[in-house]
Amino acid sequence: MHLRSHGLNSVTQQSGLLFGADYNPEQWPEESWPEDIRLMQQAGINLVTLGVFSWARLQPSEGRWDFGWLDRILALLHEGNINVCLATPTASPPPWLGHRFPSTLPTDASGTTLWYGSRNQFSPSSAVYRSAALQVTAALAERYGKHPAVVMWHVGNELGQVSYDDETAGAFRGWLLRRYGSLDNLNSAWGTTFWSQGYSSWEEILPPRTAPYLHNPTQVLDFKRFTSDSLLKLFTAERDIIRRHSPDVPVTTNLMGFFRGADYFSFAGETDLIGNNWYTDPAQPQTWELGALTHDLCRGLAAGRPWLLMESAASAVNWRPHNSAKEPGALRVDSLSALARGSDGICFFQFRQSAFGAERFHSAVVPLAGEDTRVFREVSALGSELQNLRLLAGTPSPSRIAVLFDWDSWWAAESPDCPSDRLGVLDQLQAYYRPLLRRGLSVEVVHPAAALDRFDLVLVPSLFLLTEEHAAALTGWVHGGGTAVVGPFSGLADSNGHLRQGRFPAVLAGMLGVTGEEWRPLAGSVGLEFGQPGPLGAAANAGMLDNLEAAVWSEDLRLHSSSAAVVATFASGPLAGKPAAVRNSHGQGTAWYIGCDLPAAALGNIVGAAVAEAGLTVPVAGELPDDVELATRGGYHFLLNHGPEPRTVRLKEQSVDLLTGDSHGPDITLEPYGALVLKNNFDHIENGN
């Protein structure tokens, strides 16, 4: 992956940390625009994303254009020293396009057309849509490619559309022909001897439309790959047009974290910078943990370089069934979490709250009640604080810990024909990540193809689909001295989703020192026993691992190597006395395998033992409280309280808060939704409550 050299640096070198919002001036009278710019300046905003949903305004009908309003608002923003991230409006085609050209509209798996009157109403494979999208992109790039206000380009919006129409079916067949080369190869890869699915001509092949029963799993997997590639093709087509007219300005699009609809590792190699949207759910207090993991995904997509939080909510959103508002202070803490994990800016959707339309209840920097509001005051205070943190702009934030993740494997692992729907991939990722959060450690979420030589510890929470090449690379890295922790249901399938013959996981057996013969989803909880000696001996002796149970998953395992040691066994049932968790010495390194859904206490101890074996410095003694986050960037330690209660953290030595200049230590009380940015050389923290 090679992001273009300018990336975010071309913007942050001039403006420092970016602070902004989506701005939709077309929703408001033109005489209000100067007041908008005054409020932007008051809040410390230095970047707005402009034009995301403006296609119908720019091109009211086929062949008719109106750029005057955009000329005027760009001039006002430039005069007000507000930078612009100019969007191509291709996520929301105007009604005239769908009306005149129904072939541009997507269909669902049952063949129902999805009509205009909302947004995203296009089929990624539609040639007519693509032509119209590239036409409006070219018109914008030609007119504004050299505009002094435009410092960044934003292609489309949250690319994730999928369609099952006939034109898509033809494009899918073309993609399959390029992938497999022949029908014989396709039939072999799809395993079409099962259920009499053999194809005798390319014209017979369709997307996985609504069917009487389960689809062919490889057909579904390939359609997801095809859809992701189709979306990426749209992005690169628009990007290439922009680059011809605006070669020195970075081009990106807004990703959506752990979004199932597109493989963002493929997108990462094509964007000039990683941009992402993240929306904390105030009604779910621990969603900050998924937010931290999402930010660490962005860190991995950016290979440790800075990325950009392109959308977040100032308070409530409008698209959940029950939309809670953020508590006072939560906006600040949520934002600093992204900054601490590598973002070079904080942006909101949107600047001014809409008075009409489907998002009229979505919060904004400026609520309908105006500037004399809690939300606007909190946004403005954050904008002021970011000026004190501008020294972090451009600072990389690499980690020595990797979490391996793969969209292909995610898609394949959650196929409805798999043994259980209770061993969710994202749940597994969070379970293995949480012990690192409690120890104040960050990660990079990376693809299995990533070079591992810069990491000391690799977690593999869930990689059902793992190629022999990637398995060999991981095995070789452990043999050379690395430490790995591998979760259940991993290494079982090849790139087609076909299960490997023999005892599982065959491609990792040498590294793990254990093999299995049967997956056994649990009908009820099963007790676990942990041996007194060994790496978890202290926890076992202290009673920390008593009365623990696996609740969802078990595997029938046996040791495969004399270098392997049983860490935990099943205490009852058909697997009583058999391994539930194993540690194996492999060459100069160590690998752990966990063949069940370990409860948090046990998993935390295993991950903690692996951290110690990897020689990593842990900035906490014991564990942080559940609602306290510690993340480090550029030598500064962000202590963030995501909860409504005060929390006490004990430092080994005194430190200085960058935001206030106050000295702290050794005992620090974090106020509810409080945040400190500390500079010192401490390497040990004790937590209280």
Secondary structure, DSSP 8 states (H G I E B T S, - for coil): ----SSTTHHHHHHH-SEEEEEE-GGGS-GGGHHHHHHHHHHHT--EEEE-TT-HHHH-SBTTB---HHHHHHHHHHHHTT-EEEEE--TTS--HHHHHH-GGGS-B-TTS-B--SSSS----TT-HHHHHHHHHHHHHHHHHHTT-TTEEEEE-SSS------SHHHHHHHHHHHHHHHSSHHHHHHHHTTTGGG---SSGGG-------SS---HHHHHHHHHHHHHHHHHHHHHHHHHHHHH-TTS-EE-EE-SS-TTS-HHHHHTTSSS-EEE----TTSTTHHHHHHHHHHHHHHHTTTS-EEEEE--SS--SSSSS-----TTHHHHHHHHHHHTTEEEEEES-SB--SSSTTTTS--SB-TT-SSSHHHHHHHHHHHHHHHTGGGTT-----SEEEE--HHHHHHHT-TTSS-SSS-HHHHHHHHHHHHHHTT---EEE-TTS--TT-SEEEES--SB--HHHHHHHHHHHHTT-EEEE-SS-S-B-TT--B-SSSBSGGGHHHHSEEEEEE---SS-EEEEE-SSSTTHHHHHTTTTTT-EE-S-BEEEEE--TTEEEEEEE-SSTTBTSEEEEEEEETTEEEEEE-B---HHHHHHHHHHHHHHTT---S-BS---TTEEEEEETTEEEEEE-SSS-EEEEESS-EEETTT--EE-SEEEE-TT-EEEEES----EEE--
